[in-house]
Amino acid sequence: MFRYLREYRIADMKEMMQNTRTPHLRSQASLAGKTAVITGATSGVGLSAAQELARFGGDLVLVARNERKVKQVIQELQGSFGCRAQYVIADFKVLKEVKLACKQIIDEVDRIDILINSAGIHSTRKRYTEDGMESVFCVNYLASFILTHRLIPKMKRQASARIIQVSSQGHRFNGFNVDDLNWEKRLYTGLRGYGASKTAQLLSMWEFAERLEGTSVVINAMHPGEVRTNIGSNNGPLYAFYHDKLLWKLLKDVKISGESIHYLAADERVAGITGKYFNLTHLEKPAPHALDRAAGAVLWKKTLEMTGLPDEV
Protein backbone atom coordinates (compact mmCIF):
# COMPACT_ATOMS: atom_id res chain seq x y z
CA MET A 1 0.00 0.00 0.00
CA PHE A 2 2.73 2.46 0.98
CA ARG A 3 4.30 2.62 -2.48
CA TYR A 4 1.02 4.15 -3.72
CA LEU A 5 0.74 6.84 -1.06
CA ARG A 6 2.50 9.35 -3.30
CA GLU A 7 -0.51 9.21 -5.63
CA TYR A 8 -2.86 10.55 -2.95
CA ARG A 9 -3.66 14.17 -2.30
CA ILE A 10 -3.25 15.30 1.31
CA ALA A 11 -6.91 16.38 1.37
CA ASP A 12 -8.03 12.88 0.36
CA MET A 13 -5.95 11.27 3.08
CA LYS A 14 -7.33 13.68 5.68
CA GLU A 15 -10.86 12.85 4.51
CA MET A 16 -10.20 9.14 4.85
CA MET A 17 -8.82 9.50 8.39
CA GLN A 18 -11.66 11.82 9.41
CA ASN A 19 -14.27 9.41 8.10
CA THR A 20 -12.69 6.58 10.08
CA ARG A 21 -13.11 8.59 13.30
CA THR A 22 -16.63 9.89 12.56
CA PRO A 23 -19.60 7.81 13.78
CA HIS A 24 -21.72 6.31 11.03
CA LEU A 25 -25.21 7.62 10.28
CA ARG A 26 -28.29 5.58 11.16
CA SER A 27 -31.75 5.50 9.62
CA GLN A 28 -35.26 4.66 10.79
CA ALA A 29 -36.54 4.16 7.24
CA SER A 30 -39.01 1.31 6.84
CA LEU A 31 -38.46 -1.42 4.28
CA ALA A 32 -41.99 -2.81 4.52
CA GLY A 33 -43.08 -4.20 1.16
CA LYS A 34 -39.53 -4.25 -0.21
CA THR A 35 -37.35 -7.25 -1.02
CA ALA A 36 -33.59 -7.41 -0.62
CA VAL A 37 -31.24 -9.99 -2.10
CA ILE A 38 -28.17 -10.42 0.13
CA THR A 39 -25.06 -12.52 -0.47
CA GLY A 40 -22.73 -13.71 2.27
CA ALA A 41 -25.53 -13.46 4.83
CA THR A 42 -24.62 -16.42 7.02
CA SER A 43 -21.92 -14.49 8.90
CA GLY A 44 -20.13 -11.18 9.31
CA VAL A 45 -21.19 -8.10 7.38
CA GLY A 46 -23.82 -9.90 5.33
CA LEU A 47 -25.50 -11.36 8.41
CA SER A 48 -25.50 -7.97 10.12
CA ALA A 49 -27.09 -6.44 7.01
CA ALA A 50 -29.76 -9.15 6.95
CA GLN A 51 -30.58 -8.51 10.60
CA GLU A 52 -30.94 -4.76 10.12
CA LEU A 53 -33.03 -5.02 6.95
CA ALA A 54 -35.26 -7.58 8.64
CA ARG A 55 -35.54 -5.32 11.69
CA PHE A 56 -37.05 -2.62 9.47
CA GLY A 57 -39.55 -4.87 7.76
CA GLY A 58 -37.76 -6.01 4.61
CA ASP A 59 -38.34 -9.35 2.92
CA LEU A 60 -35.10 -11.23 2.32
CA VAL A 61 -33.59 -13.54 -0.27
CA LEU A 62 -30.31 -14.92 1.05
CA VAL A 63 -27.78 -16.36 -1.39
CA ALA A 64 -25.48 -18.79 0.41
CA ARG A 65 -23.16 -21.75 -0.10
CA ASN A 66 -24.01 -23.70 3.05
CA GLU A 67 -27.65 -24.82 3.23
CA ARG A 68 -27.52 -25.80 6.89
CA LYS A 69 -26.18 -22.42 7.94
CA VAL A 70 -28.56 -20.37 5.85
CA LYS A 71 -31.57 -22.33 7.14
CA GLN A 72 -30.44 -21.61 10.70
CA VAL A 73 -29.99 -17.89 9.91
CA ILE A 74 -33.47 -17.68 8.41
CA GLN A 75 -34.97 -19.41 11.43
CA GLU A 76 -33.26 -16.91 13.74
CA LEU A 77 -34.30 -13.91 11.63
CA GLN A 78 -37.91 -15.04 11.51
CA GLY A 79 -37.90 -15.70 15.25
CA SER A 80 -36.48 -12.27 16.05
CA PHE A 81 -38.19 -10.08 13.46
CA GLY A 82 -41.04 -12.08 11.94
CA CYS A 83 -39.69 -11.38 8.48
CA ARG A 84 -40.34 -13.25 5.28
CA ALA A 85 -37.16 -14.91 4.04
CA GLN A 86 -36.05 -17.51 1.55
CA TYR A 87 -32.70 -18.80 0.35
CA VAL A 88 -30.89 -19.74 -2.84
CA ILE A 89 -27.84 -22.00 -2.84
CA ALA A 90 -24.73 -21.15 -4.87
CA ASP A 91 -20.99 -21.61 -4.42
CA PHE A 92 -19.42 -18.38 -5.66
CA LYS A 93 -16.31 -20.27 -6.75
CA VAL A 94 -18.45 -21.95 -9.42
CA LEU A 95 -19.78 -19.39 -11.88
CA LYS A 96 -22.26 -21.87 -13.34
CA GLU A 97 -23.92 -22.08 -9.93
CA VAL A 98 -24.04 -18.29 -9.69
CA LYS A 99 -25.86 -18.10 -13.02
CA LEU A 100 -28.31 -20.80 -11.93
CA ALA A 101 -28.95 -18.87 -8.71
CA CYS A 102 -29.70 -15.76 -10.77
CA LYS A 103 -32.23 -17.69 -12.83
CA GLN A 104 -33.88 -19.06 -9.70
CA ILE A 105 -34.17 -15.58 -8.20
CA ILE A 106 -35.56 -14.10 -11.41
CA ASP A 107 -38.09 -16.91 -11.74
CA GLU A 108 -39.20 -17.19 -8.11
CA VAL A 109 -38.90 -13.71 -6.56
CA ASP A 110 -41.66 -11.24 -7.38
CA ARG A 111 -39.62 -8.08 -6.96
CA ILE A 112 -36.09 -6.92 -6.13
CA ASP A 113 -35.70 -3.50 -4.54
CA ILE A 114 -32.24 -3.95 -3.02
CA LEU A 115 -29.19 -6.01 -3.94
CA ILE A 116 -26.35 -6.26 -1.42
CA ASN A 117 -23.21 -7.97 -2.69
CA SER A 118 -21.48 -8.87 0.56
CA ALA A 119 -19.97 -12.32 -0.04
CA GLY A 120 -16.19 -12.29 0.05
CA ILE A 121 -13.06 -14.25 0.88
CA HIS A 122 -9.40 -13.53 1.63
CA SER A 123 -6.66 -16.03 0.86
CA THR A 124 -3.01 -15.82 1.85
CA ARG A 125 -2.10 -18.26 -0.95
CA LYS A 126 -2.99 -18.29 -4.62
CA ARG A 127 -5.69 -20.83 -5.31
CA TYR A 128 -7.66 -21.58 -8.46
CA THR A 129 -11.26 -22.70 -8.89
CA GLU A 130 -12.30 -25.72 -10.93
CA ASP A 131 -12.89 -23.29 -13.81
CA GLY A 132 -9.29 -22.06 -13.59
CA MET A 133 -10.14 -18.69 -12.01
CA GLU A 134 -8.09 -17.20 -9.16
CA SER A 135 -10.43 -17.85 -6.25
CA VAL A 136 -10.47 -14.42 -4.54
CA PHE A 137 -11.03 -12.61 -7.83
CA CYS A 138 -13.76 -15.11 -8.71
CA VAL A 139 -15.70 -14.87 -5.43
CA ASN A 140 -15.22 -11.19 -4.65
CA TYR A 141 -15.57 -9.82 -8.14
CA LEU A 142 -16.77 -12.14 -10.91
CA ALA A 143 -19.62 -13.73 -8.95
CA SER A 144 -20.99 -10.40 -7.73
CA PHE A 145 -20.63 -8.97 -11.25
CA ILE A 146 -22.78 -11.79 -12.65
CA LEU A 147 -25.41 -11.37 -9.95
CA THR A 148 -25.57 -7.62 -10.48
CA HIS A 149 -25.68 -7.86 -14.28
CA ARG A 150 -28.37 -10.55 -14.32
CA LEU A 151 -30.65 -9.00 -11.69
CA ILE A 152 -30.63 -5.41 -12.95
CA PRO A 153 -33.40 -5.93 -15.55
CA LYS A 154 -35.75 -7.16 -12.81
CA MET A 155 -34.73 -4.29 -10.51
CA LYS A 156 -35.57 -1.77 -13.24
CA ARG A 157 -39.24 -2.72 -12.86
CA GLN A 158 -39.38 -0.95 -9.49
CA ALA A 159 -39.91 2.79 -9.10
CA SER A 160 -36.56 2.89 -7.29
CA ALA A 161 -33.97 0.24 -6.54
CA ARG A 162 -30.54 0.26 -4.94
CA ILE A 163 -27.43 -1.88 -5.38
CA ILE A 164 -24.75 -1.83 -2.68
CA GLN A 165 -21.33 -3.32 -3.37
CA VAL A 166 -19.67 -4.14 -0.06
CA SER A 167 -16.14 -3.07 -0.94
CA SER A 168 -13.22 -2.46 1.41
CA GLN A 169 -10.42 -0.09 2.22
CA GLY A 170 -8.41 -3.14 1.22
CA HIS A 171 -8.77 -1.90 -2.36
CA ARG A 172 -6.02 0.55 -1.43
CA PHE A 173 -3.50 -2.33 -1.39
CA ASN A 174 -4.00 -2.38 -5.17
CA GLY A 175 -2.58 -5.51 -6.82
CA PHE A 176 -4.85 -4.84 -9.80
CA ASN A 177 -3.39 -5.45 -13.25
CA VAL A 178 -5.86 -5.54 -16.11
CA ASP A 179 -3.36 -7.55 -18.17
CA ASP A 180 -3.01 -10.24 -15.49
CA LEU A 181 -6.39 -10.58 -13.81
CA ASN A 182 -5.80 -14.26 -13.09
CA TRP A 183 -2.39 -13.84 -11.42
CA GLU A 184 -0.53 -16.00 -13.91
CA LYS A 185 2.43 -13.63 -14.44
CA ARG A 186 3.05 -12.10 -11.01
CA LEU A 187 3.91 -13.01 -7.45
CA TYR A 188 0.69 -13.37 -5.46
CA THR A 189 0.23 -12.11 -1.92
CA GLY A 190 -2.97 -12.18 0.11
CA LEU A 191 -3.22 -8.41 0.49
CA ARG A 192 -2.55 -7.70 -3.17
CA GLY A 193 -4.96 -10.41 -4.33
CA TYR A 194 -7.69 -9.06 -2.10
CA GLY A 195 -6.90 -5.49 -3.15
CA ALA A 196 -7.10 -6.45 -6.82
CA SER A 197 -10.54 -7.99 -6.40
CA LYS A 198 -11.90 -4.97 -4.55
CA THR A 199 -10.34 -2.56 -7.04
CA ALA A 200 -12.03 -4.47 -9.86
CA GLN A 201 -15.34 -4.25 -8.00
CA LEU A 202 -15.01 -0.46 -7.81
CA LEU A 203 -13.90 -0.05 -11.42
CA SER A 204 -16.90 -2.02 -12.66
CA MET A 205 -19.20 -0.10 -10.31
CA TRP A 206 -18.44 3.13 -12.19
CA GLU A 207 -19.26 1.31 -15.44
CA PHE A 208 -22.56 0.00 -14.07
CA ALA A 209 -23.47 3.46 -12.75
CA GLU A 210 -22.86 5.06 -16.14
CA ARG A 211 -25.01 2.47 -17.92
CA LEU A 212 -27.79 2.88 -15.34
CA GLU A 213 -28.07 6.65 -15.75
CA GLY A 214 -31.68 7.63 -16.38
CA THR A 215 -33.07 4.40 -14.92
CA SER A 216 -34.67 3.72 -11.54
CA VAL A 217 -31.61 1.79 -10.30
CA VAL A 218 -28.67 3.31 -8.43
CA ILE A 219 -25.44 1.56 -7.49
CA ASN A 220 -22.89 2.51 -4.83
CA ALA A 221 -20.01 0.90 -2.97
CA MET A 222 -19.14 1.06 0.71
CA HIS A 223 -16.37 0.14 3.12
CA PRO A 224 -18.08 -1.73 6.00
CA GLY A 225 -15.66 -0.55 8.68
CA GLU A 226 -12.89 -2.32 10.54
CA VAL A 227 -15.21 -4.90 12.08
CA ARG A 228 -15.12 -8.41 13.52
CA THR A 229 -15.84 -11.02 10.84
CA ASN A 230 -14.62 -14.50 9.98
CA ILE A 231 -13.13 -13.53 6.62
CA GLY A 232 -9.81 -15.30 6.15
CA SER A 233 -10.71 -18.16 8.50
CA ASN A 234 -9.77 -20.58 5.71
CA ASN A 235 -6.09 -19.59 5.89
CA GLY A 236 -4.75 -22.03 8.46
CA PRO A 237 -3.60 -21.91 12.09
CA LEU A 238 -1.00 -19.12 11.79
CA TYR A 239 -3.48 -16.68 10.27
CA ALA A 240 -6.14 -17.83 12.74
CA PHE A 241 -3.80 -17.01 15.65
CA TYR A 242 -3.08 -13.54 14.23
CA HIS A 243 -6.78 -12.92 13.57
CA ASP A 244 -8.17 -14.26 16.85
CA LYS A 245 -5.47 -13.23 19.31
CA LEU A 246 -4.23 -9.93 17.87
CA LEU A 247 -6.46 -8.40 15.19
CA TRP A 248 -9.83 -9.23 16.79
CA LYS A 249 -9.19 -6.97 19.79
CA LEU A 250 -8.67 -3.96 17.52
CA LEU A 251 -11.85 -4.41 15.51
CA LYS A 252 -15.34 -2.98 16.09
CA ASP A 253 -18.75 -4.61 16.44
CA VAL A 254 -20.03 -5.70 13.02
CA LYS A 255 -23.40 -4.14 13.87
CA ILE A 256 -22.10 -0.82 12.54
CA SER A 257 -21.80 -2.43 9.10
CA GLY A 258 -25.41 -3.60 9.10
CA GLU A 259 -26.70 -0.24 10.29
CA SER A 260 -24.70 1.53 7.58
CA ILE A 261 -25.96 -0.80 4.87
CA HIS A 262 -29.54 -0.21 6.01
CA TYR A 263 -28.93 3.54 5.80
CA LEU A 264 -27.57 3.27 2.25
CA ALA A 265 -30.33 0.88 1.23
CA ALA A 266 -33.29 2.80 2.65
CA ASP A 267 -32.67 6.37 3.76
CA GLU A 268 -34.05 9.28 1.74
CA ARG A 269 -30.87 11.27 2.36
CA VAL A 270 -29.05 9.09 -0.18
CA ALA A 271 -31.96 8.58 -2.59
CA GLY A 272 -30.83 9.12 -6.16
CA ILE A 273 -27.12 9.12 -5.30
CA THR A 274 -25.22 6.76 -7.59
CA GLY A 275 -21.68 5.86 -8.55
CA LYS A 276 -20.19 6.80 -5.17
CA TYR A 277 -17.89 5.22 -2.60
CA PHE A 278 -18.80 5.47 1.08
CA ASN A 279 -16.72 4.83 4.18
CA LEU A 280 -19.59 3.33 6.18
CA THR A 281 -22.09 6.16 5.50
CA HIS A 282 -19.65 8.97 4.65
CA LEU A 283 -18.73 9.89 1.09
CA GLU A 284 -15.07 9.29 0.39
CA LYS A 285 -12.68 9.34 -2.54
CA PRO A 286 -11.21 5.90 -3.20
CA ALA A 287 -7.62 5.22 -4.15
CA PRO A 288 -6.41 6.85 -7.40
CA HIS A 289 -5.91 3.50 -9.15
CA ALA A 290 -9.58 2.64 -8.48
CA LEU A 291 -10.65 5.74 -10.42
CA ASP A 292 -8.91 4.78 -13.68
CA ARG A 293 -11.85 4.75 -16.09
CA ALA A 294 -9.67 3.60 -19.00
CA ALA A 295 -8.67 0.52 -17.01
CA GLY A 296 -12.31 0.10 -16.02
CA ALA A 297 -13.42 0.04 -19.66
CA VAL A 298 -10.89 -2.67 -20.47
CA LEU A 299 -11.90 -4.60 -17.34
CA TRP A 300 -15.57 -4.39 -18.35
CA LYS A 301 -14.86 -5.93 -21.74
CA LYS A 302 -12.68 -8.68 -20.29
CA THR A 303 -15.22 -9.44 -17.56
CA LEU A 304 -17.95 -9.94 -20.13
CA GLU A 305 -15.67 -12.35 -21.98
CA MET A 306 -14.83 -14.25 -18.78
CA THR A 307 -18.47 -14.54 -17.71
CA GLY A 308 -20.13 -14.92 -21.12
CA LEU A 309 -22.49 -12.00 -20.49
CA PRO A 310 -23.74 -9.49 -23.09
CA ASP A 311 -22.69 -5.83 -23.07
CA GLU A 312 -26.05 -4.56 -21.85
CA VAL A 313 -27.80 -4.11 -18.52
N, C-alpha and C positions, 0 to 999 in steps of 0.2 A: 504493500500500500504506500509506503513512504516515498518510493521513487516517483510516485505520481503527484505528490503534494505540491510540487512546483507548478502544476497546471491549475491549481485552485486560486481563486481570488481570496484575499483576506476577508472580504465581506461575506463570502459564501461560507468560509470556515467558521466565522463568528455566528452566522445564522444557524449552522448545524449544531454548534455547541450550546447556543441559547435554546434551541428547540429541545435538546436532550434534557435540559434542566427545567423546562416549562411543563407544568401539568397538562395532561391531555384534556380535550373538551369532551363533555358527555352530552347525551341527548335523551329526551323523553318521548321521542317520536314513535308513534304506534306503527306496527307492521301488520296489523290485522288485515286479512284478505290478500296479503302478498306472499309470494313463494320465493324462497332462496335456495339455490343450489350451492352446496359447500363441499369442497374437497379437503381431505386431511382432517376430518372432524372427529376422529376417535381419540385425539390427544392434542395437547399444546394449544397453539394459536387457533387452529380450526375448531377445536372443542370449545374453547372460550367464546369464539364467535357464534357457534351454534347455541350455546347457553344464552347469550345476550339477545340474539334474534328471537329465540323462543320466548324469552322473558317478556318481550314486547309484542307478542302475538303472531309472529311469523310462522308460516308453514315451511317445513324443511325437507329438502332432498339431499341426503348425505351420500357422497361418493367415497367408497372406502375399499381397501384391499382385503381386510379381515372381517369376515361375516359375523363371527362371534362377537368381536369387539363392537362393531357398529350396531348390532342388535341390542347389546347391553347399554350403549350410549342412548339409543332411542328410548329404551325402557326408562332410563333415568330422566331424560328430558320430558317425557310424557308424564312421569310421576311428579316432577317438580313444577312443570309449567302447563300441563294439559294441552300441549301443542300437537298438531298433526305432523307426522314425520314418516318418511319412507327412505329406503336406501337402494343404492345401485352398486354392484360390485365391479371393480376394475383394478388391476395391477398397473400402475402408471409406468412400469418398466416394459410393458407390452402394449405397443401403440394400437394393435388390433383390438385389444380389450377396451382401450379408451374410446375408440370409434364405436364399438358396440354399446358402450355405456351411453354415449351421446344419442345413439338411435333409440335406446330404451327410454331415456329422459324425454326426447322429442315425442315419442309415441305415447307415453304414459302420463306425462305431467301436463296439466291443463295450461298453466301459465308459468313464466319465469320472469320475476321482477328484479332479482338480484343474483349475481354469480360471484362467488368468492373463491378464488383460486389460492388455496392455502397449503396444499400438499407439497412437501419438500423433503429432501434428504441432504446430508453432508457426508462425504466419504473422504477419508484420509489417503486412500489408495485408488488408483485408476481401475475401474471395473467396467465391463461392457455387458450390455443386455443380450438376450438371445437374438435380437435383430442387429447386433453389432453397433449399437449406439452407446456412447459413454453415459453411464447410468445417471449421474447427477444432472447432466444436460438434458437427458431424456425425461426424467421425472419432473425437474423444476421448470423446464422450459417447454419442451416439445409437447408433453401431455397437456399442460395447461393451454398451450396455443391451440391444440386441436379442440379442446372443450370450448374455448372461447369462440373460435371460428364457427364451429358447428351449431352452437346454441344462439348466436346472435340473431339469425333470422326469426326465431321464435320470440326472442326478447323484444324485437322491433314491433311486435303486435301490441305491446303495452304502451300506455300513454307516456310512461317514463320508466326507464330501467337503468340499473347501475351495475357495472362490473368493477370489482376490486381485485387487483393483483397484489397478493401479499408478497412484497419484495423484501429487501433487507439492506441495511447499511453495508452488508457484506459485498454488495456490488462494487464498493469502492476498492476492493482488493484487485479488481480488474481480472486479468487472465483471459479476457475475451480476444479472440483472433478469428475474424470472419473467414480466413483462409484455412483455418484448422479447428473447426468447430468440434471435431470428434477426438481431439488430442492425440493425433497420430504422429505429429512431427515435433512435439515439444515435451519437456519434462513436466509431469503433472504433480501438483501439490493440492492438498485439500482446500486451502483457502482460495487459490487461484481457480480451481475447478468450480467451486461454489460461486465465486465472484463472476466468473464467465457466464454461468447460467442465469444469475440475477441481472447481469448487464444485458443479456439477450432478452430477458423478460421486459426490461424497460425500453430497449430499442424497438421491440415489436409493439409495445403499448402505444408509442407515439404514432406508429403506422396505423394501428387500429383506430386511434382517436381521429386521425385525419380522414379515414374512410367512413367513419361514423358521423362526421359533421352533417348537420341538418336532419339527423334521425332522432328518435326518442331515447337512444341508448348513449350513456356516457361511460367512460372507462378511465380509471385512475389507479395509481399504485401507492402502496404505503409500506413504511418500515414499522413493524409491530412492536418495536421497543426491545430493550435488552431484558428479555423475560425468561422464566424457567420453562423449558420444554425438553422433550426427549430427543430432539434432533441430534444425530450423530451417535446414537446409542448402539449402532451397528458396527462401530469402529474398534471393538476389542477392549481388553481390560485396561490398557494404558490410558486410552482416551477416556474411558469410563471413570478412572481414578481422577484425572484432571477435571472432568466435567462435574462429578459428584462431590469431590472433596475441596476443590478450589473455585471453579467458575460459579457453581450453583449459589454460593454465598453472596456473590456480587450481583446477582440477577434479581429482577423485580417479579412481582406476582403477575402471572399471565392474564389476569382479569383485565388489566389495562389494555391489552390487545383487543379483547372482545368488545370492550366498551368503545374503543376507537373505531373498530370496524362497524359497529352498530351506528355510530355517529356518521361515518362516511356513507353507509348504506341507506340511511333513513332521514337524516336531518335536512331541513329546508335551507339551512345556511350554506350547504354545499350543492344544492340542487342546480343542475345545469353546468357545473364545473366539470371539465373533462381534460384529459391529457396532462394531468399533474401528478407530482410526486409529493407525498406527505410523510413527515416524520410523526408517527402516530396521527394526530389530527392537525398538525401544523405544516403549512406549505413550505417546501424546501427545494433547493436546487440540487439535483443529483451530481454525481461526479462528471467531469467534462467528457470522459470517454463514453458515458452513457447518453450523451446528447448528440452524438455523431450521426446525423440523419443520413449521410451518404452510406455509412456502414449499416445503418438500419435498413435501408432500401435493399442492399445486397443480402442482408440477413433474411429479410422478408421473402425474397425470391428463392433463396436456398432452403428456407423452412418449408415453403410450399412443395418444393421438390422432394424433401425428406419425408414429408407427411402425406404427399399425394393429394393435397387439397387445391381447389381452384382459387384464382386470384380475384375473389369477390367475397363480400360479407353482407 
